[in-house]
Amino acid sequence: MLLLHASLAGRSFQSGIFRQKTDTSRCRSSKKLEMASPPILSLALPSETGRVLSIQSHTVQGYVGNKSAVFPLQLLGYDVDPINSVQFSNHTGYPTFKGQVLNGQQLWDLIEGLEANDLLYYTHLLTGYIGSVSFLNTVLEVVDKLRSVNPNLTYGKPGVSCLVCDPVMGDEGKLYVPEDLVSVYREKVVPVASMLTPNQFEAELLTKLRIGSETDGREACNILHGAGPSKVVITSINIKGNLLLIGSHQKDKEHAPEQFKIVIPRIPAYFTGTGDLMTALLLGWSNKYPGNLDKAAELAVSSLQALLQRTVNDYTSAGFDSQSSSLEIRLIQSQDDIRNPKLTFKAHKYT
């Protein structure tokens, strides 16, 4: 009882001192409030690689969307600011999930908040899963706003991928999003993108071309170049049981694009978040090698395949059959493979 009383008395006594100090130093505090705020170091001392605004999904548990993209880009030296288009407890492959969906007005509120504090300078914009037409249209308004702050986001440096779009719409013939999103991507988003990273199904939706051969894949890239982006990477194409990546870089409109493929071994498992990770790696490496998309793709594929193999090995070590359900990728455990990948996959150039 005595200890409690002494404690309370001491607290009261100290509170009185604090009040007194506050009263006598009010003028001094006012002067301090008028002083300039410290600089945002990511703006004042920017990294050599750049500052990325990443708009895509987020899960509390697991690695998809921003959870799959932000950390790898940071490992590669980028400052990354994420905006979560959705925030779910876990990815939608689980029996149930809960969370919130950001609407277009809420996205714009965040952009206005950044602008009001002079924080809206970015060298790259990365977009992933977007679930509604209204939100996607707001993203296009964000593009215009970012370009008004940084004109290089419009024109970019030679070979630099400033606006990187993973047009997440579906896979293996199945749409994940409302069908009316497809035309918005095709007519409005593709023309403003610097680099596009669709899978086979998404490339078919955007080009209205059935991809059944390598020639078809290359033609799809040409169609997409004609619509806007100088860099196109179809991240996975299944041709007669073989898995390929086909990349294409049109450095100027007067010359044919440089095209290549990377043969990817099939791993007998299904993973979540790999497309989001692949696009982040392609952004990261393509801006380190701006005129050499095939080199960037080699590094990205080598990182991803090492991570996937580690994921399968770890599930197997835990006594789990890796073919029985989708697997959460081992992102944190694979950071060395992301930062310094061993080049195990080579691009083969088309002539």
C-alpha positions as CSV (number, residue, x, y, z in Angstrom):
1,M,0.0,0.0,0.0
2,L,2.8,2.4,0.9
3,L,4.6,1.5,-2.3
4,L,1.5,2.2,-4.4
5,H,0.9,5.5,-2.7
6,A,4.5,6.5,-3.2
7,S,4.3,5.6,-6.9
8,L,1.2,7.6,-7.4
9,A,2.6,10.5,-5.6
10,G,5.7,10.4,-7.6
11,R,3.7,10.2,-10.8
12,S,1.6,13.2,-9.8
13,F,4.7,15.2,-8.8
14,Q,6.4,14.5,-12.1
15,S,3.3,15.4,-14.0
16,G,3.2,18.7,-12.3
17,I,6.8,19.4,-13.3
18,F,6.0,18.4,-16.9
19,R,3.1,20.8,-16.9
20,Q,5.2,23.6,-15.6
21,K,7.9,23.1,-18.1
22,T,5.4,23.0,-20.9
23,D,3.9,26.3,-19.8
24,T,7.3,28.1,-19.4
25,S,8.6,26.9,-22.8
26,R,5.6,27.5,-25.0
27,C,7.3,30.2,-26.9
28,R,10.3,28.1,-27.5
29,S,8.1,25.2,-28.7
30,S,6.3,27.5,-31.1
31,K,9.6,28.5,-32.7
32,K,10.6,24.9,-33.0
33,L,7.4,24.1,-34.8
34,E,8.2,26.8,-37.4
35,M,11.5,25.1,-38.3
36,A,11.8,23.2,-41.5
37,S,11.0,19.5,-41.4
38,P,14.0,17.1,-42.1
39,P,14.3,16.0,-45.8
40,I,12.9,12.8,-47.0
41,L,16.2,11.0,-47.7
42,S,14.8,8.8,-50.4
43,L,14.1,12.0,-52.3
44,A,17.1,14.1,-51.2
45,L,19.6,11.2,-51.6
46,P,17.9,8.9,-54.1
47,S,19.2,5.4,-54.7
48,E,20.9,4.8,-58.0
49,T,18.2,2.4,-59.0
50,G,15.1,4.6,-58.3
51,R,12.0,5.0,-56.3
52,V,9.0,2.7,-57.0
53,L,5.3,3.2,-56.3
54,S,3.8,-0.3,-56.3
55,I,0.0,-0.7,-56.5
56,Q,-1.2,-4.3,-56.1
57,S,-2.7,-6.7,-53.6
58,H,-1.5,-7.6,-50.1
59,T,-2.0,-10.5,-47.8
60,V,-1.3,-10.6,-44.0
61,Q,0.1,-14.1,-44.3
62,G,2.0,-15.4,-47.3
63,Y,3.6,-13.8,-50.3
64,V,1.5,-12.5,-53.1
65,G,1.2,-9.1,-54.7
66,N,3.1,-6.4,-52.8
67,K,4.3,-9.0,-50.2
68,S,6.0,-10.8,-53.1
69,A,7.3,-7.7,-54.9
70,V,8.4,-5.1,-52.4
71,F,11.1,-7.1,-50.6
72,P,12.9,-8.3,-53.7
73,L,13.0,-4.8,-55.1
74,Q,14.4,-3.5,-51.9
75,L,17.1,-6.2,-52.0
76,L,18.0,-5.0,-55.4
77,G,18.5,-1.4,-54.1
78,Y,15.1,0.3,-54.8
79,D,13.1,2.5,-52.5
80,V,9.6,1.0,-52.7
81,D,6.3,2.6,-51.5
82,P,3.4,0.1,-51.6
83,I,-0.3,0.9,-52.0
84,N,-2.4,-2.2,-51.4
85,S,-5.3,-2.6,-53.8
86,V,-6.8,-5.2,-51.5
87,Q,-5.7,-6.3,-48.0
88,F,-6.7,-9.9,-47.2
89,S,-5.9,-12.2,-44.4
90,N,-4.4,-14.7,-46.9
91,H,-4.6,-15.5,-50.6
92,T,-7.9,-16.6,-52.1
93,G,-6.8,-20.2,-52.6
94,Y,-7.5,-21.0,-49.0
95,P,-10.9,-22.3,-47.9
96,T,-11.8,-18.8,-46.7
97,F,-10.3,-15.3,-46.5
98,K,-11.3,-11.9,-45.0
99,G,-10.2,-8.4,-45.6
100,Q,-10.8,-5.1,-47.3
101,V,-10.8,-3.8,-50.9
102,L,-9.5,-0.3,-51.7
103,N,-11.8,1.7,-53.9
104,G,-10.8,4.3,-56.4
105,Q,-11.5,7.3,-54.2
106,Q,-9.5,5.8,-51.3
107,L,-6.5,5.3,-53.7
108,W,-6.8,8.9,-54.9
109,D,-6.9,10.1,-51.2
110,L,-3.5,8.4,-50.7
111,I,-2.1,10.1,-53.8
112,E,-3.4,13.5,-52.7
113,G,-1.9,13.0,-49.2
114,L,1.5,12.3,-50.8
115,E,1.2,15.2,-53.1
116,A,0.3,17.6,-50.3
117,N,3.6,16.8,-48.6
118,D,5.7,16.9,-51.8
119,L,6.2,13.1,-51.7
120,L,4.9,12.2,-55.1
121,Y,8.1,11.9,-57.0
122,Y,8.7,8.4,-58.4
123,T,10.9,7.0,-61.1
124,H,8.9,3.8,-61.6
125,L,5.3,2.7,-61.2
126,L,4.5,-1.0,-60.8
127,T,1.0,-2.3,-61.0
128,G,-0.4,-5.8,-60.3
129,Y,-3.7,-7.2,-59.3
130,I,-6.6,-4.7,-59.7
131,G,-10.1,-5.9,-59.2
132,S,-12.4,-3.3,-60.7
133,V,-12.7,-1.0,-63.7
134,S,-13.2,2.1,-61.4
135,F,-10.0,1.3,-59.6
136,L,-8.1,0.7,-62.8
137,N,-9.3,4.0,-64.2
138,T,-8.1,5.7,-61.1
139,V,-4.7,4.1,-61.6
140,L,-4.6,5.7,-65.0
141,E,-5.3,9.1,-63.3
142,V,-2.4,8.3,-61.0
143,V,-0.2,7.7,-64.0
144,D,-1.1,11.2,-65.3
145,K,-0.4,12.7,-61.9
146,L,3.0,11.0,-61.5
147,R,4.0,12.2,-65.0
148,S,3.1,15.8,-64.1
149,V,5.6,15.6,-61.2
150,N,8.3,13.6,-63.0
151,P,8.2,14.1,-66.8
152,N,10.7,11.3,-67.3
153,L,7.9,8.9,-66.3
154,T,6.4,9.8,-69.7
155,Y,9.4,9.5,-71.9
156,G,11.8,7.7,-69.7
157,K,15.5,7.2,-70.4
158,P,16.5,5.0,-73.3
159,G,15.6,1.4,-72.4
160,V,14.4,2.2,-68.9
161,S,11.1,0.6,-67.8
162,C,9.2,3.4,-66.0
163,L,5.7,2.1,-66.1
164,V,5.7,-1.6,-65.5
165,C,2.3,-3.4,-65.8
166,D,1.6,-7.0,-64.8
167,P,-2.0,-7.3,-66.3
168,V,-3.3,-9.7,-63.8
169,M,-6.5,-11.0,-65.3
170,G,-6.3,-14.8,-65.2
171,D,-4.4,-18.0,-66.1
172,E,-5.0,-21.3,-67.9
173,G,-8.2,-20.1,-69.6
174,K,-9.8,-18.8,-66.4
175,L,-10.5,-15.1,-65.6
176,Y,-9.8,-13.8,-62.1
177,V,-11.3,-10.4,-62.7
178,P,-14.5,-8.9,-64.2
179,E,-14.6,-9.4,-68.0
180,D,-14.9,-5.7,-68.7
181,L,-11.4,-5.1,-67.2
182,V,-9.9,-6.8,-70.3
183,S,-10.9,-4.0,-72.7
184,V,-9.6,-1.3,-70.3
185,Y,-6.3,-3.0,-70.1
186,R,-6.2,-3.4,-73.9
187,E,-7.3,0.1,-74.8
188,K,-6.0,2.3,-72.0
189,V,-3.3,0.6,-70.0
190,V,-1.2,-1.1,-72.6
191,P,-0.6,2.2,-74.6
192,V,0.9,3.9,-71.5
193,A,3.1,1.0,-70.3
194,S,6.8,0.8,-70.7
195,M,7.0,-2.9,-69.9
196,L,4.2,-5.5,-70.0
197,T,4.5,-8.9,-68.3
198,P,1.4,-11.0,-69.2
199,N,1.2,-14.8,-69.0
200,Q,0.1,-16.8,-72.0
201,F,-3.6,-16.4,-71.3
202,E,-3.4,-12.7,-70.6
203,A,-1.3,-12.1,-73.8
204,E,-4.1,-13.9,-75.7
205,L,-6.7,-11.7,-74.2
206,L,-4.8,-8.5,-74.9
207,T,-3.9,-9.4,-78.5
208,K,-7.0,-11.6,-79.4
209,L,-4.4,-14.0,-80.8
210,R,-4.4,-17.7,-79.9
211,I,-0.8,-18.7,-78.9
212,G,-0.1,-22.2,-79.9
213,S,3.5,-21.9,-81.0
214,E,6.7,-19.9,-80.5
215,T,5.9,-18.0,-83.7
216,D,2.5,-17.0,-82.2
217,G,4.2,-15.9,-79.0
218,R,6.6,-13.6,-81.0
219,E,3.7,-12.2,-83.0
220,A,1.8,-11.5,-79.8
221,C,4.8,-9.5,-78.6
222,N,4.8,-7.6,-81.9
223,I,1.1,-6.7,-81.6
224,L,1.7,-5.4,-78.1
225,H,4.7,-3.3,-79.2
226,G,2.4,-1.8,-81.8
227,A,0.0,-0.8,-79.0
228,G,2.6,0.9,-76.8
229,P,5.2,-0.9,-74.6
230,S,8.8,-1.2,-75.8
231,K,9.4,-4.2,-73.6
232,V,7.2,-7.3,-73.5
233,V,7.8,-10.5,-71.6
234,I,5.3,-13.3,-71.8
235,T,6.4,-14.9,-68.6
236,S,5.1,-18.4,-69.3
237,I,3.9,-20.2,-72.4
238,N,2.9,-23.8,-72.6
239,I,3.7,-25.2,-76.0
240,K,3.3,-29.0,-76.5
241,G,4.1,-29.6,-72.8
242,N,7.2,-27.3,-72.9
243,L,7.3,-24.2,-70.7
244,L,8.9,-21.1,-72.2
245,L,9.4,-17.4,-71.5
246,I,9.4,-15.2,-74.6
247,G,10.8,-11.7,-74.3
248,S,10.9,-8.9,-76.9
249,H,12.5,-5.5,-76.8
250,Q,11.8,-2.9,-79.5
251,K,14.5,-0.2,-78.9
252,D,13.1,2.0,-81.6
253,K,10.2,2.0,-84.1
254,E,12.5,1.9,-87.1
255,H,13.9,-1.6,-86.3
256,A,12.4,-5.0,-85.6
257,P,12.4,-6.0,-81.9
258,E,15.1,-8.1,-80.4
259,Q,13.4,-11.3,-79.3
260,F,14.5,-14.3,-77.3
261,K,13.2,-17.3,-75.3
262,I,14.2,-19.1,-72.1
263,V,13.3,-22.7,-71.7
264,I,12.0,-23.3,-68.1
265,P,11.9,-26.7,-66.5
266,R,8.6,-27.8,-65.1
267,I,8.5,-28.2,-61.3
268,P,5.7,-30.6,-60.3
269,A,4.0,-28.1,-57.9
270,Y,1.7,-25.1,-57.9
271,F,2.9,-21.9,-56.3
272,T,1.2,-18.6,-55.4
273,G,2.9,-15.2,-55.9
274,T,5.3,-16.2,-58.6
275,G,3.9,-13.9,-61.3
276,D,4.2,-10.9,-58.9
277,L,7.7,-11.8,-58.0
278,M,8.7,-12.3,-61.6
279,T,7.5,-8.9,-62.6
280,A,9.3,-7.3,-59.7
281,L,12.6,-9.1,-60.7
282,L,12.2,-8.1,-64.3
283,L,11.7,-4.4,-63.3
284,G,14.7,-4.6,-61.0
285,W,17.1,-6.2,-63.4
286,S,15.9,-4.5,-66.6
287,N,16.8,-1.1,-65.1
288,K,20.2,-2.3,-64.1
289,Y,20.6,-3.6,-67.7
290,P,18.4,-1.1,-69.6
291,G,19.5,-2.2,-73.1
292,N,19.7,-5.9,-72.4
293,L,16.3,-7.4,-71.6
294,D,17.5,-10.9,-72.2
295,K,20.2,-10.5,-69.5
296,A,17.6,-9.2,-67.1
297,A,15.3,-12.1,-67.9
298,E,18.1,-14.6,-67.4
299,L,18.8,-13.2,-63.9
300,A,15.1,-13.0,-63.0
301,V,14.4,-16.6,-64.1
302,S,17.5,-17.9,-62.3
303,S,16.4,-16.2,-59.1
304,L,12.8,-17.5,-59.4
305,Q,13.7,-21.0,-60.2
306,A,16.2,-21.3,-57.3
307,L,13.5,-19.9,-55.0
308,L,10.9,-22.4,-56.2
309,Q,13.2,-25.3,-55.9
310,R,14.0,-24.3,-52.3
311,T,10.3,-24.0,-51.6
312,V,9.6,-27.6,-52.8
313,N,12.6,-28.9,-50.8
314,D,11.5,-27.2,-47.6
315,Y,7.9,-28.6,-47.9
316,T,9.3,-32.0,-48.6
317,S,11.6,-31.7,-45.5
318,A,8.5,-30.9,-43.5
319,G,6.8,-34.1,-44.7
320,F,4.3,-32.4,-47.0
321,D,3.4,-33.6,-50.5
322,S,4.2,-30.5,-52.6
323,Q,1.8,-31.7,-55.3
324,S,-1.3,-31.8,-53.0
325,S,-2.0,-28.0,-52.9
326,S,-0.7,-24.6,-53.7
327,L,2.6,-23.7,-51.9
328,E,3.6,-20.4,-50.2
329,I,6.9,-19.4,-51.6
330,R,10.1,-19.2,-49.4
331,L,10.9,-15.6,-50.2
332,I,12.8,-14.6,-47.1
333,Q,14.9,-17.8,-47.1
334,S,15.9,-17.1,-50.8
335,Q,17.1,-13.5,-50.4
336,D,20.7,-14.5,-51.5
337,D,19.3,-15.9,-54.7
338,I,17.5,-12.7,-55.3
339,R,20.3,-10.3,-54.5
340,N,23.1,-12.4,-56.2
341,P,21.5,-15.0,-58.4
342,K,23.6,-17.8,-59.9
343,L,23.0,-17.5,-63.7
344,T,21.7,-21.0,-64.5
345,F,19.3,-20.1,-67.3
346,K,20.3,-18.7,-70.6
347,A,18.3,-16.8,-73.2
348,H,18.3,-18.0,-76.8
349,K,17.9,-15.2,-79.3
350,Y,15.7,-15.5,-82.3
351,T,17.2,-14.5,-85.6
